[in-house]
Amino acid sequence: INAEYMGVAIDPLDGSSNVACDVPVGTIFGIYQREDTSRPACAADILKKPRDTLVCSGYILYGPCCMFVYTLGSGVHAFTLDPAIGEFVLTHQDIRMPTVAKCYSTNESNWLWWDEKVRALVTYFKTPDKKTNRPYWTRYVGSLVSDFHRNLLYGGIYMYPADSKDPKKTTGKLRYFYECAPLSHMAEAAGGRGSTGFVDMLDVQPDNIHQRVPLYIGNAQDVTVCEDFLQGKRK
């Protein structure tokens, strides 16, 4: 990658509110291609659909072990820090999300501030049905990078819907450029999907460097289920 043509968006410590209780946290990043290199980089360089500009995405997970996970758009690979030699060693090559999930991750304490479509969606995942392998289990760490990493390896759907709890964050809580877009880039490279509930995450036309959006990410078929509920195709 030629650095002259790149802009980097980074969440330096995702899950930082969990640091004091030793919950795994991480650094999420996205590397975006610039078109105009005749001037210094600015926010306008990446205010475009990430499907056209996002060339590398990844995260470093600080947990029981330290892992570096990344994609260049084709295949997701993970390297684990070996303290004995002080180097990252390739431990997971070409990671693929399992096609069948058994867990969902969401902050259900926001139930009162969700709209009826979101409530119906979460109720769906909790309702027993053998044909669709339900009910799903709840697995929610509260650190996006940790929840995504688990679902990447074991399968699952992560949901952070928009809610009415905070009048300043009515379009969602998570940041688009340095959380949702990079992780959706990784999900697609592993056979999964990321969505706002209405459009593929990488096809969003951003208008703000700190833009917030809803996030539904994980197994492709479960993300489609989320979209169907949110768009009123299922009840």
Phi, psi and omega in degrees: 000127178277113186299333181300334186259010189244151169232139185245130174247131189218138168258103190296328180211081177292134182084021186301334179292347181263359186301317185296337180254015171064032174277142179305136178230179182195172176248125181249139180217156172225137178249119188249140180280135176262145178265322184254108180255014181277356181218167177299152180296147177212173184301327182300337182297331182246008177280058180221167180298123182300336178300335180265342189236340185279113186253339179208137178222153178183183176205157171247124183257123179256101182217215176306330169225165180258124183234143173247119184236133184209165171218149170255013179108345178223100183091142177242131185230145183233136178242135181249134180290125175259104183299335183294329181244353178070030181224157175273130183246135178296116182242338180224112182251134178052059181295136176237133175293133175304143183285338180247128182254159176226004181219156174232150182234118176198158180270093185287354174292347178270008184310316183296336184257003176274155174277174187295328181293320178292318178299318179296323179296311181295322176299322178303313182293338180267353185271128182297134175195109186297326183296330182247019176059032176257156010279155173276155173274154174268128175223105184222113180275323185095004174239111187307313184296326178290315179296319179295317182298316178298315181291330176298318183276321188252348184092141180161171180236127177254133182228125169230087184289164167292151177212174184256015184293316182243114182302340181273352184227048184286345180264006182126172182255324189281145182280140186288307191286327186242013170227294189291314182293311179300317181290327176292324175301317179291319180300315180297321180293340179258009178093005179256201180211160169229143185208157171275353188104345181228338180211147175306136186303322183284352180257005177291136174267102185285155178230002183208136182296333180251025183303141178250143180217158170292156180225127172231114190215139179151220179302137185303316184292327179286326176296322177296321176300316178302313180298320180299318179291314184291331179268004176079014179280340177225155180225000000 
